[in-house]
Amino acid sequence: MPHEGSSHEARADTPTPHRAHGLTSIVEILRCPVCTGPLSVDGTALRCPDAHSFDIARQGYVSLLDGRSGSLRADTAAMVAARARVHDAGFFAPVVDSVARLTAEFATGVPRPVILDAGAGGGHYLRAAAAASGTSDGVVESPVAGIGIDLSKYCARAIARGPHALAAVVGDVWRELPVVDDAVSVVLSVFAPRNASEFARVLTADGALIIVSPGPDHLSELIEPMEMLRVDAAKSARLHAALDDGFELVDEAPLRYTADVGAGIIGDLVAMGPSAFHSEEADIRSRADDFAGDGRVPVTVSVVVTTCRPIRGRRPDQRRTDS
């Protein structure tokens, strides 16, 4: 845990200015994870009035962990790279487009929309949502602040180095978010853990929560041959139970399509997610080659896109749900 006069993360070099711009430009929205005090930029660090200090890494991100998340698994560099290849191939493009469109709808008319992606991964959804918001017919109408929080420093690096100036924060979505109250226009939770109580706290009165969760047949063709983890049949019920106390459902829309992919992307779909923690990379690639060979096979993408708004004066309890 950081303490007075100390830095939470060692810094090998001075942060690259353009990479840290997304972070320093929204510092007033962040808060100290130790004492919840306001943060300000102090040279190459963020510091609160109680002298808790958090170095900005040279890659442009900051770690705002409170020191109590050490046992949780974070995405590795290999997982982040696999996810980037899947997105570059356009496999999730319809899902990305749906999230961006919905975010833009909720951000319309907001002077400076703030988008928070909780469990942001490499920032693919956040980047598209930020690009789509605050614009009309390609003309920028208002600046957009995008904040990506993830437990993985490799995810934070990917967020910080993207073309859109995004704030990249290493943080634990399952604990209190290092974000001030009533500051966020849209919270995104895409294939990520959900902390409904914290989402309600940080959202503005007219803010929105956009959740993307896997359907029961998501990637169904790969489950057995690739030895992937199955989608829990009770996932939808848990989601609704967690949101019922403090959110009003706006819409819940299924999104389903198939894409023909080869062994490379099939392997990456496994290597990018939690199944990668249970298999060696060589085994994943071998199974993908055995399954697809030199050809391409259809794979189902099946998700549910849920949008809801916070109910003022009501906060969900501390129940949290997985991705």
Secondary structure as a PSIPRED ss2 file (coil, helix, strand):
# PSIPRED VFORMAT (PSIPRED V4.0)

   1 M C   1.000  0.000  0.000
   2 P C   1.000  0.000  0.000
   3 H C   1.000  0.000  0.000
   4 E C   1.000  0.000  0.000
   5 G C   1.000  0.000  0.000
   6 S C   1.000  0.000  0.000
   7 S E   0.000  0.000  1.000
   8 H C   1.000  0.000  0.000
   9 E C   1.000  0.000  0.000
  10 A C   1.000  0.000  0.000
  11 R C   1.000  0.000  0.000
  12 A C   1.000  0.000  0.000
  13 D C   1.000  0.000  0.000
  14 T C   1.000  0.000  0.000
  15 P C   1.000  0.000  0.000
  16 T C   1.000  0.000  0.000
  17 P H   0.000  1.000  0.000
  18 H H   0.000  1.000  0.000
  19 R H   0.000  1.000  0.000
  20 A H   0.000  1.000  0.000
  21 H H   0.000  1.000  0.000
  22 G H   0.000  1.000  0.000
  23 L H   0.000  1.000  0.000
  24 T H   0.000  1.000  0.000
  25 S C   1.000  0.000  0.000
  26 I C   1.000  0.000  0.000
  27 V H   0.000  1.000  0.000
  28 E H   0.000  1.000  0.000
  29 I H   0.000  1.000  0.000
  30 L E   0.000  0.000  1.000
  31 R E   0.000  0.000  1.000
  32 C C   1.000  0.000  0.000
  33 P C   1.000  0.000  0.000
  34 V C   1.000  0.000  0.000
  35 C C   1.000  0.000  0.000
  36 T C   1.000  0.000  0.000
  37 G C   1.000  0.000  0.000
  38 P E   0.000  0.000  1.000
  39 L C   1.000  0.000  0.000
  40 S E   0.000  0.000  1.000
  41 V E   0.000  0.000  1.000
  42 D E   0.000  0.000  1.000
  43 G C   1.000  0.000  0.000
  44 T C   1.000  0.000  0.000
  45 A E   0.000  0.000  1.000
  46 L E   0.000  0.000  1.000
  47 R E   0.000  0.000  1.000
  48 C C   1.000  0.000  0.000
  49 P C   1.000  0.000  0.000
  50 D C   1.000  0.000  0.000
  51 A C   1.000  0.000  0.000
  52 H C   1.000  0.000  0.000
  53 S E   0.000  0.000  1.000
  54 F E   0.000  0.000  1.000
  55 D E   0.000  0.000  1.000
  56 I E   0.000  0.000  1.000
  57 A C   1.000  0.000  0.000
  58 R C   1.000  0.000  0.000
  59 Q C   1.000  0.000  0.000
  60 G C   1.000  0.000  0.000
  61 Y C   1.000  0.000  0.000
  62 V E   0.000  0.000  1.000
  63 S E   0.000  0.000  1.000
  64 L C   1.000  0.000  0.000
  65 L C   1.000  0.000  0.000
  66 D C   1.000  0.000  0.000
  67 G C   1.000  0.000  0.000
  68 R C   1.000  0.000  0.000
  69 S C   1.000  0.000  0.000
  70 G C   1.000  0.000  0.000
  71 S C   1.000  0.000  0.000
  72 L C   1.000  0.000  0.000
  73 R C   1.000  0.000  0.000
  74 A C   1.000  0.000  0.000
  75 D C   1.000  0.000  0.000
  76 T C   1.000  0.000  0.000
  77 A H   0.000  1.000  0.000
  78 A H   0.000  1.000  0.000
  79 M H   0.000  1.000  0.000
  80 V H   0.000  1.000  0.000
  81 A H   0.000  1.000  0.000
  82 A H   0.000  1.000  0.000
  83 R H   0.000  1.000  0.000
  84 A H   0.000  1.000  0.000
  85 R H   0.000  1.000  0.000
  86 V H   0.000  1.000  0.000
  87 H H   0.000  1.000  0.000
  88 D H   0.000  1.000  0.000
  89 A C   1.000  0.000  0.000
  90 G C   1.000  0.000  0.000
  91 F C   1.000  0.000  0.000
  92 F C   1.000  0.000  0.000
  93 A H   0.000  1.000  0.000
  94 P H   0.000  1.000  0.000
  95 V H   0.000  1.000  0.000
  96 V H   0.000  1.000  0.000
  97 D H   0.000  1.000  0.000
  98 S H   0.000  1.000  0.000
  99 V H   0.000  1.000  0.000
 100 A H   0.000  1.000  0.000
 101 R H   0.000  1.000  0.000
 102 L H   0.000  1.000  0.000
 103 T H   0.000  1.000  0.000
 104 A H   0.000  1.000  0.000
 105 E H   0.000  1.000  0.000
 106 F H   0.000  1.000  0.000
 107 A H   0.000  1.000  0.000
 108 T C   1.000  0.000  0.000
 109 G C   1.000  0.000  0.000
 110 V C   1.000  0.000  0.000
 111 P C   1.000  0.000  0.000
 112 R C   1.000  0.000  0.000
 113 P C   1.000  0.000  0.000
 114 V E   0.000  0.000  1.000
 115 I E   0.000  0.000  1.000
 116 L E   0.000  0.000  1.000
 117 D E   0.000  0.000  1.000
 118 A E   0.000  0.000  1.000
 119 G C   1.000  0.000  0.000
 120 A C   1.000  0.000  0.000
 121 G C   1.000  0.000  0.000
 122 G C   1.000  0.000  0.000
 123 G C   1.000  0.000  0.000
 124 H H   0.000  1.000  0.000
 125 Y H   0.000  1.000  0.000
 126 L H   0.000  1.000  0.000
 127 R H   0.000  1.000  0.000
 128 A H   0.000  1.000  0.000
 129 A H   0.000  1.000  0.000
 130 A H   0.000  1.000  0.000
 131 A H   0.000  1.000  0.000
 132 A H   0.000  1.000  0.000
 133 S C   1.000  0.000  0.000
 134 G C   1.000  0.000  0.000
 135 T E   0.000  0.000  1.000
 136 S E   0.000  0.000  1.000
 137 D C   1.000  0.000  0.000
 138 G C   1.000  0.000  0.000
 139 V E   0.000  0.000  1.000
 140 V E   0.000  0.000  1.000
 141 E C   1.000  0.000  0.000
 142 S C   1.000  0.000  0.000
 143 P C   1.000  0.000  0.000
 144 V C   1.000  0.000  0.000
 145 A E   0.000  0.000  1.000
 146 G E   0.000  0.000  1.000
 147 I E   0.000  0.000  1.000
 148 G E   0.000  0.000  1.000
 149 I E   0.000  0.000  1.000
 150 D E   0.000  0.000  1.000
 151 L C   1.000  0.000  0.000
 152 S C   1.000  0.000  0.000
 153 K H   0.000  1.000  0.000
 154 Y H   0.000  1.000  0.000
 155 C H   0.000  1.000  0.000
 156 A H   0.000  1.000  0.000
 157 R H   0.000  1.000  0.000
 158 A H   0.000  1.000  0.000
 159 I H   0.000  1.000  0.000
 160 A H   0.000  1.000  0.000
 161 R C   1.000  0.000  0.000
 162 G C   1.000  0.000  0.000
 163 P C   1.000  0.000  0.000
 164 H C   1.000  0.000  0.000
 165 A C   1.000  0.000  0.000
 166 L C   1.000  0.000  0.000
 167 A E   0.000  0.000  1.000
 168 A E   0.000  0.000  1.000
 169 V E   0.000  0.000  1.000
 170 V E   0.000  0.000  1.000
 171 G C   1.000  0.000  0.000
 172 D C   1.000  0.000  0.000
 173 V C   1.000  0.000  0.000
 174 W C   1.000  0.000  0.000
 175 R C   1.000  0.000  0.000
 176 E C   1.000  0.000  0.000
 177 L C   1.000  0.000  0.000
 178 P C   1.000  0.000  0.000
 179 V E   0.000  0.000  1.000
 180 V C   1.000  0.000  0.000
 181 D C   1.000  0.000  0.000
 182 D C   1.000  0.000  0.000
 183 A C   1.000  0.000  0.000
 184 V E   0.000  0.000  1.000
 185 S E   0.000  0.000  1.000
 186 V E   0.000  0.000  1.000
 187 V E   0.000  0.000  1.000
 188 L E   0.000  0.000  1.000
 189 S E   0.000  0.000  1.000
 190 V E   0.000  0.000  1.000
 191 F C   1.000  0.000  0.000
 192 A C   1.000  0.000  0.000
 193 P C   1.000  0.000  0.000
 194 R E   0.000  0.000  1.000
 195 N E   0.000  0.000  1.000
 196 A H   0.000  1.000  0.000
 197 S H   0.000  1.000  0.000
 198 E H   0.000  1.000  0.000
 199 F H   0.000  1.000  0.000
 200 A H   0.000  1.000  0.000
 201 R H   0.000  1.000  0.000
 202 V H   0.000  1.000  0.000
 203 L E   0.000  0.000  1.000
 204 T E   0.000  0.000  1.000
 205 A E   0.000  0.000  1.000
 206 D E   0.000  0.000  1.000
 207 G E   0.000  0.000  1.000
 208 A E   0.000  0.000  1.000
 209 L E   0.000  0.000  1.000
 210 I E   0.000  0.000  1.000
 211 I E   0.000  0.000  1.000
 212 V E   0.000  0.000  1.000
 213 S E   0.000  0.000  1.000
 214 P E   0.000  0.000  1.000
 215 G C   1.000  0.000  0.000
 216 P C   1.000  0.000  0.000
 217 D C   1.000  0.000  0.000
 218 H C   1.000  0.000  0.000
 219 L C   1.000  0.000  0.000
 220 S H   0.000  1.000  0.000
 221 E H   0.000  1.000  0.000
 222 L H   0.000  1.000  0.000
 223 I C   1.000  0.000  0.000
 224 E C   1.000  0.000  0.000
 225 P C   1.000  0.000  0.000
 226 M C   1.000  0.000  0.000
 227 E C   1.000  0.000  0.000
 228 M C   1.000  0.000  0.000
 229 L C   1.000  0.000  0.000
 230 R C   1.000  0.000  0.000
 231 V C   1.000  0.000  0.000
 232 D C   1.000  0.000  0.000
 233 A C   1.000  0.000  0.000
 234 A C   1.000  0.000  0.000
 235 K H   0.000  1.000  0.000
 236 S H   0.000  1.000  0.000
 237 A H   0.000  1.000  0.000
 238 R H   0.000  1.000  0.000
 239 L H   0.000  1.000  0.000
 240 H H   0.000  1.000  0.000
 241 A H   0.000  1.000  0.000
 242 A H   0.000  1.000  0.000
 243 L H   0.000  1.000  0.000
 244 D H   0.000  1.000  0.000
 245 D C   1.000  0.000  0.000
 246 G C   1.000  0.000  0.000
 247 F E   0.000  0.000  1.000
 248 E E   0.000  0.000  1.000
 249 L E   0.000  0.000  1.000
 250 V E   0.000  0.000  1.000
 251 D E   0.000  0.000  1.000
 252 E E   0.000  0.000  1.000
 253 A E   0.000  0.000  1.000
 254 P E   0.000  0.000  1.000
 255 L E   0.000  0.000  1.000
 256 R E   0.000  0.000  1.000
 257 Y E   0.000  0.000  1.000
 258 T E   0.000  0.000  1.000
 259 A E   0.000  0.000  1.000
 260 D E   0.000  0.000  1.000
 261 V E   0.000  0.000  1.000
 262 G C   1.000  0.000  0.000
 263 A H   0.000  1.000  0.000
 264 G H   0.000  1.000  0.000
 265 I H   0.000  1.000  0.000
 266 I H   0.000  1.000  0.000
 267 G H   0.000  1.000  0.000
 268 D H   0.000  1.000  0.000
 269 L H   0.000  1.000  0.000
 270 V H   0.000  1.000  0.000
 271 A H   0.000  1.000  0.000
 272 M C   1.000  0.000  0.000
 273 G C   1.000  0.000  0.000
 274 P H   0.000  1.000  0.000
 275 S H   0.000  1.000  0.000
 276 A H   0.000  1.000  0.000
 277 F H   0.000  1.000  0.000
 278 H H   0.000  1.000  0.000
 279 S C   1.000  0.000  0.000
 280 E C   1.000  0.000  0.000
 281 E H   0.000  1.000  0.000
 282 A H   0.000  1.000  0.000
 283 D H   0.000  1.000  0.000
 284 I H   0.000  1.000  0.000
 285 R H   0.000  1.000  0.000
 286 S H   0.000  1.000  0.000
 287 R H   0.000  1.000  0.000
 288 A H   0.000  1.000  0.000
 289 D H   0.000  1.000  0.000
 290 D H   0.000  1.000  0.000
 291 F H   0.000  1.000  0.000
 292 A H   0.000  1.000  0.000
 293 G C   1.000  0.000  0.000
 294 D C   1.000  0.000  0.000
 295 G C   1.000  0.000  0.000
 296 R C   1.000  0.000  0.000
 297 V E   0.000  0.000  1.000
 298 P E   0.000  0.000  1.000
 299 V E   0.000  0.000  1.000
 300 T E   0.000  0.000  1.000
 301 V E   0.000  0.000  1.000
 302 S E   0.000  0.000  1.000
 303 V E   0.000  0.000  1.000
 304 V E   0.000  0.000  1.000
 305 V E   0.000  0.000  1.000
 306 T E   0.000  0.000  1.000
 307 T E   0.000  0.000  1.000
 308 C E   0.000  0.000  1.000
 309 R E   0.000  0.000  1.000
 310 P E   0.000  0.000  1.000
 311 I C   1.000  0.000  0.000
 312 R C   1.000  0.000  0.000
 313 G C   1.000  0.000  0.000
 314 R C   1.000  0.000  0.000
 315 R C   1.000  0.000  0.000
 316 P C   1.000  0.000  0.000
 317 D C   1.000  0.000  0.000
 318 Q C   1.000  0.000  0.000
 319 R C   1.000  0.000  0.000
 320 R E   0.000  0.000  1.000
 321 T E   0.000  0.000  1.000
 322 D C   1.000  0.000  0.000
 323 S C   1.000  0.000  0.000
